[in-house]
């Protein structure tokens, strides 16, 4: 499945995925495209994950969760990320505005939840 979305330009990229993307076929694809493997490791019957593997998976999960929450917010709150435009420049501009909107919502949430005061711009 990974090979459908990969090409030579992916050599320096990192592949982040859960343990569903493990296995011999995926490993061969990752090696063929020289992608930096950040896929979760998977435990098997009578061969559980070591503590080091669990810690590595935990670190990977933190990053993936942060990214997935952003896309989840955009999908749930911002018209499901549909980009309806003609041309790459308009689509890129739309995506930039969606990202800006998300950042404003996130800033408001951080201010509200952490009690951070808004600076006094009048002085």
N, C-alpha and C positions, 0 to 999 in steps of 0.2 A: 504494500500500500504506500509506503514512503516513496518508492521509486517514481510514482506517478507525478509527484510534486517536486522532484529534484532534477537539477542539471549541473553543469560544470561550474556555474557561478556560486554554487552553494559550498564550495570547498572550505571557506573560512567561517561558515555559519555554524551556529549551535543548534542542535535538534533537541527540543524540550518536549517530552511526552511521558505518559504514564506507562506502567508496566505492561499494558496491552500491546505495546510496540516492541516487545522483546521476542527473541527467537532467531533462528539461524538465517531466515530470509532477510529480516530486518538488519541483522548484524552485517550480512554481506553487502546490503545496499548502503549502509552507513560507511563501510570500508571503501566501497567502490566510488562513492561521491566525496570521500574524505571529509565528512562532516564531523564536527566536534560532538561526541555523543553525550547528551545530558538526560538520557532516558532513564527512568527509575529502574532499579534492579528488582528482580522478582525472586521470591523464595519459592522453593518447590518442596514436595512431600519428602520428608527425611533429610532435607537440606535447607534449613531455614537461613534467613539472612543473618550475617554476622552483625555485631554491634556497630562496626565501622560502616557497613552497608546501610544500616538503619539510619545512622547519622547523616550519611550522604543523601539518602532519600528525603530526609527531613529538611535539609537545606534546599534541595531541589523543589520540594513542595511549597516552601515559603515563597519562592520566586514565582512559581507557576500560579499559586493562589492569588498573589497580588495582580498578576497580569489577567487572570481569568475574571477577577472581580471587576476590573475595568471594562472588559468586553461584556460581562453580564449586565453591568449598569447601562452600558450603551444600548444593548439589545432590549432590555426591559423598559428603559425610560426614554429612549431616543429613536423611536421609529424603526427598531430592529436593524439598524445599520444599513438600510437600503440606500444605495447611491444611485440616483437617477439623474444622470447628466450626460451631455455629449462632449467627449474630449477628456483627455487625461488631465489637463490643467484645471478644468472645472471640478472634476472628481477630486483632485488633490486639494483644491481649495475647500471643497465641502468637508473632506476628512479633517483638514486643519481646523475648521470651525467646530466640528464635532469634538475634537480633542480639546480645544480651548473651552468649550462648554463643559466638558467633563471636569477639566481642571478647576473651573469656577465653582461647580457643584462640590467638588472635593474640598476645595479651600473653605467654602462656607461650612461644610460638615466638620472639618478640623477645628475651625474657630468655635463653632457651637459646642462641640463635644469636649474640647480641651480648655475652654474658657479663655482663649487667647483674645486679647483686646485688639480691636481694629485701631491702627495708628490715627492720631489726631492730625489731620492734614491742614487744619485751619490756622495753626500757630506758625 
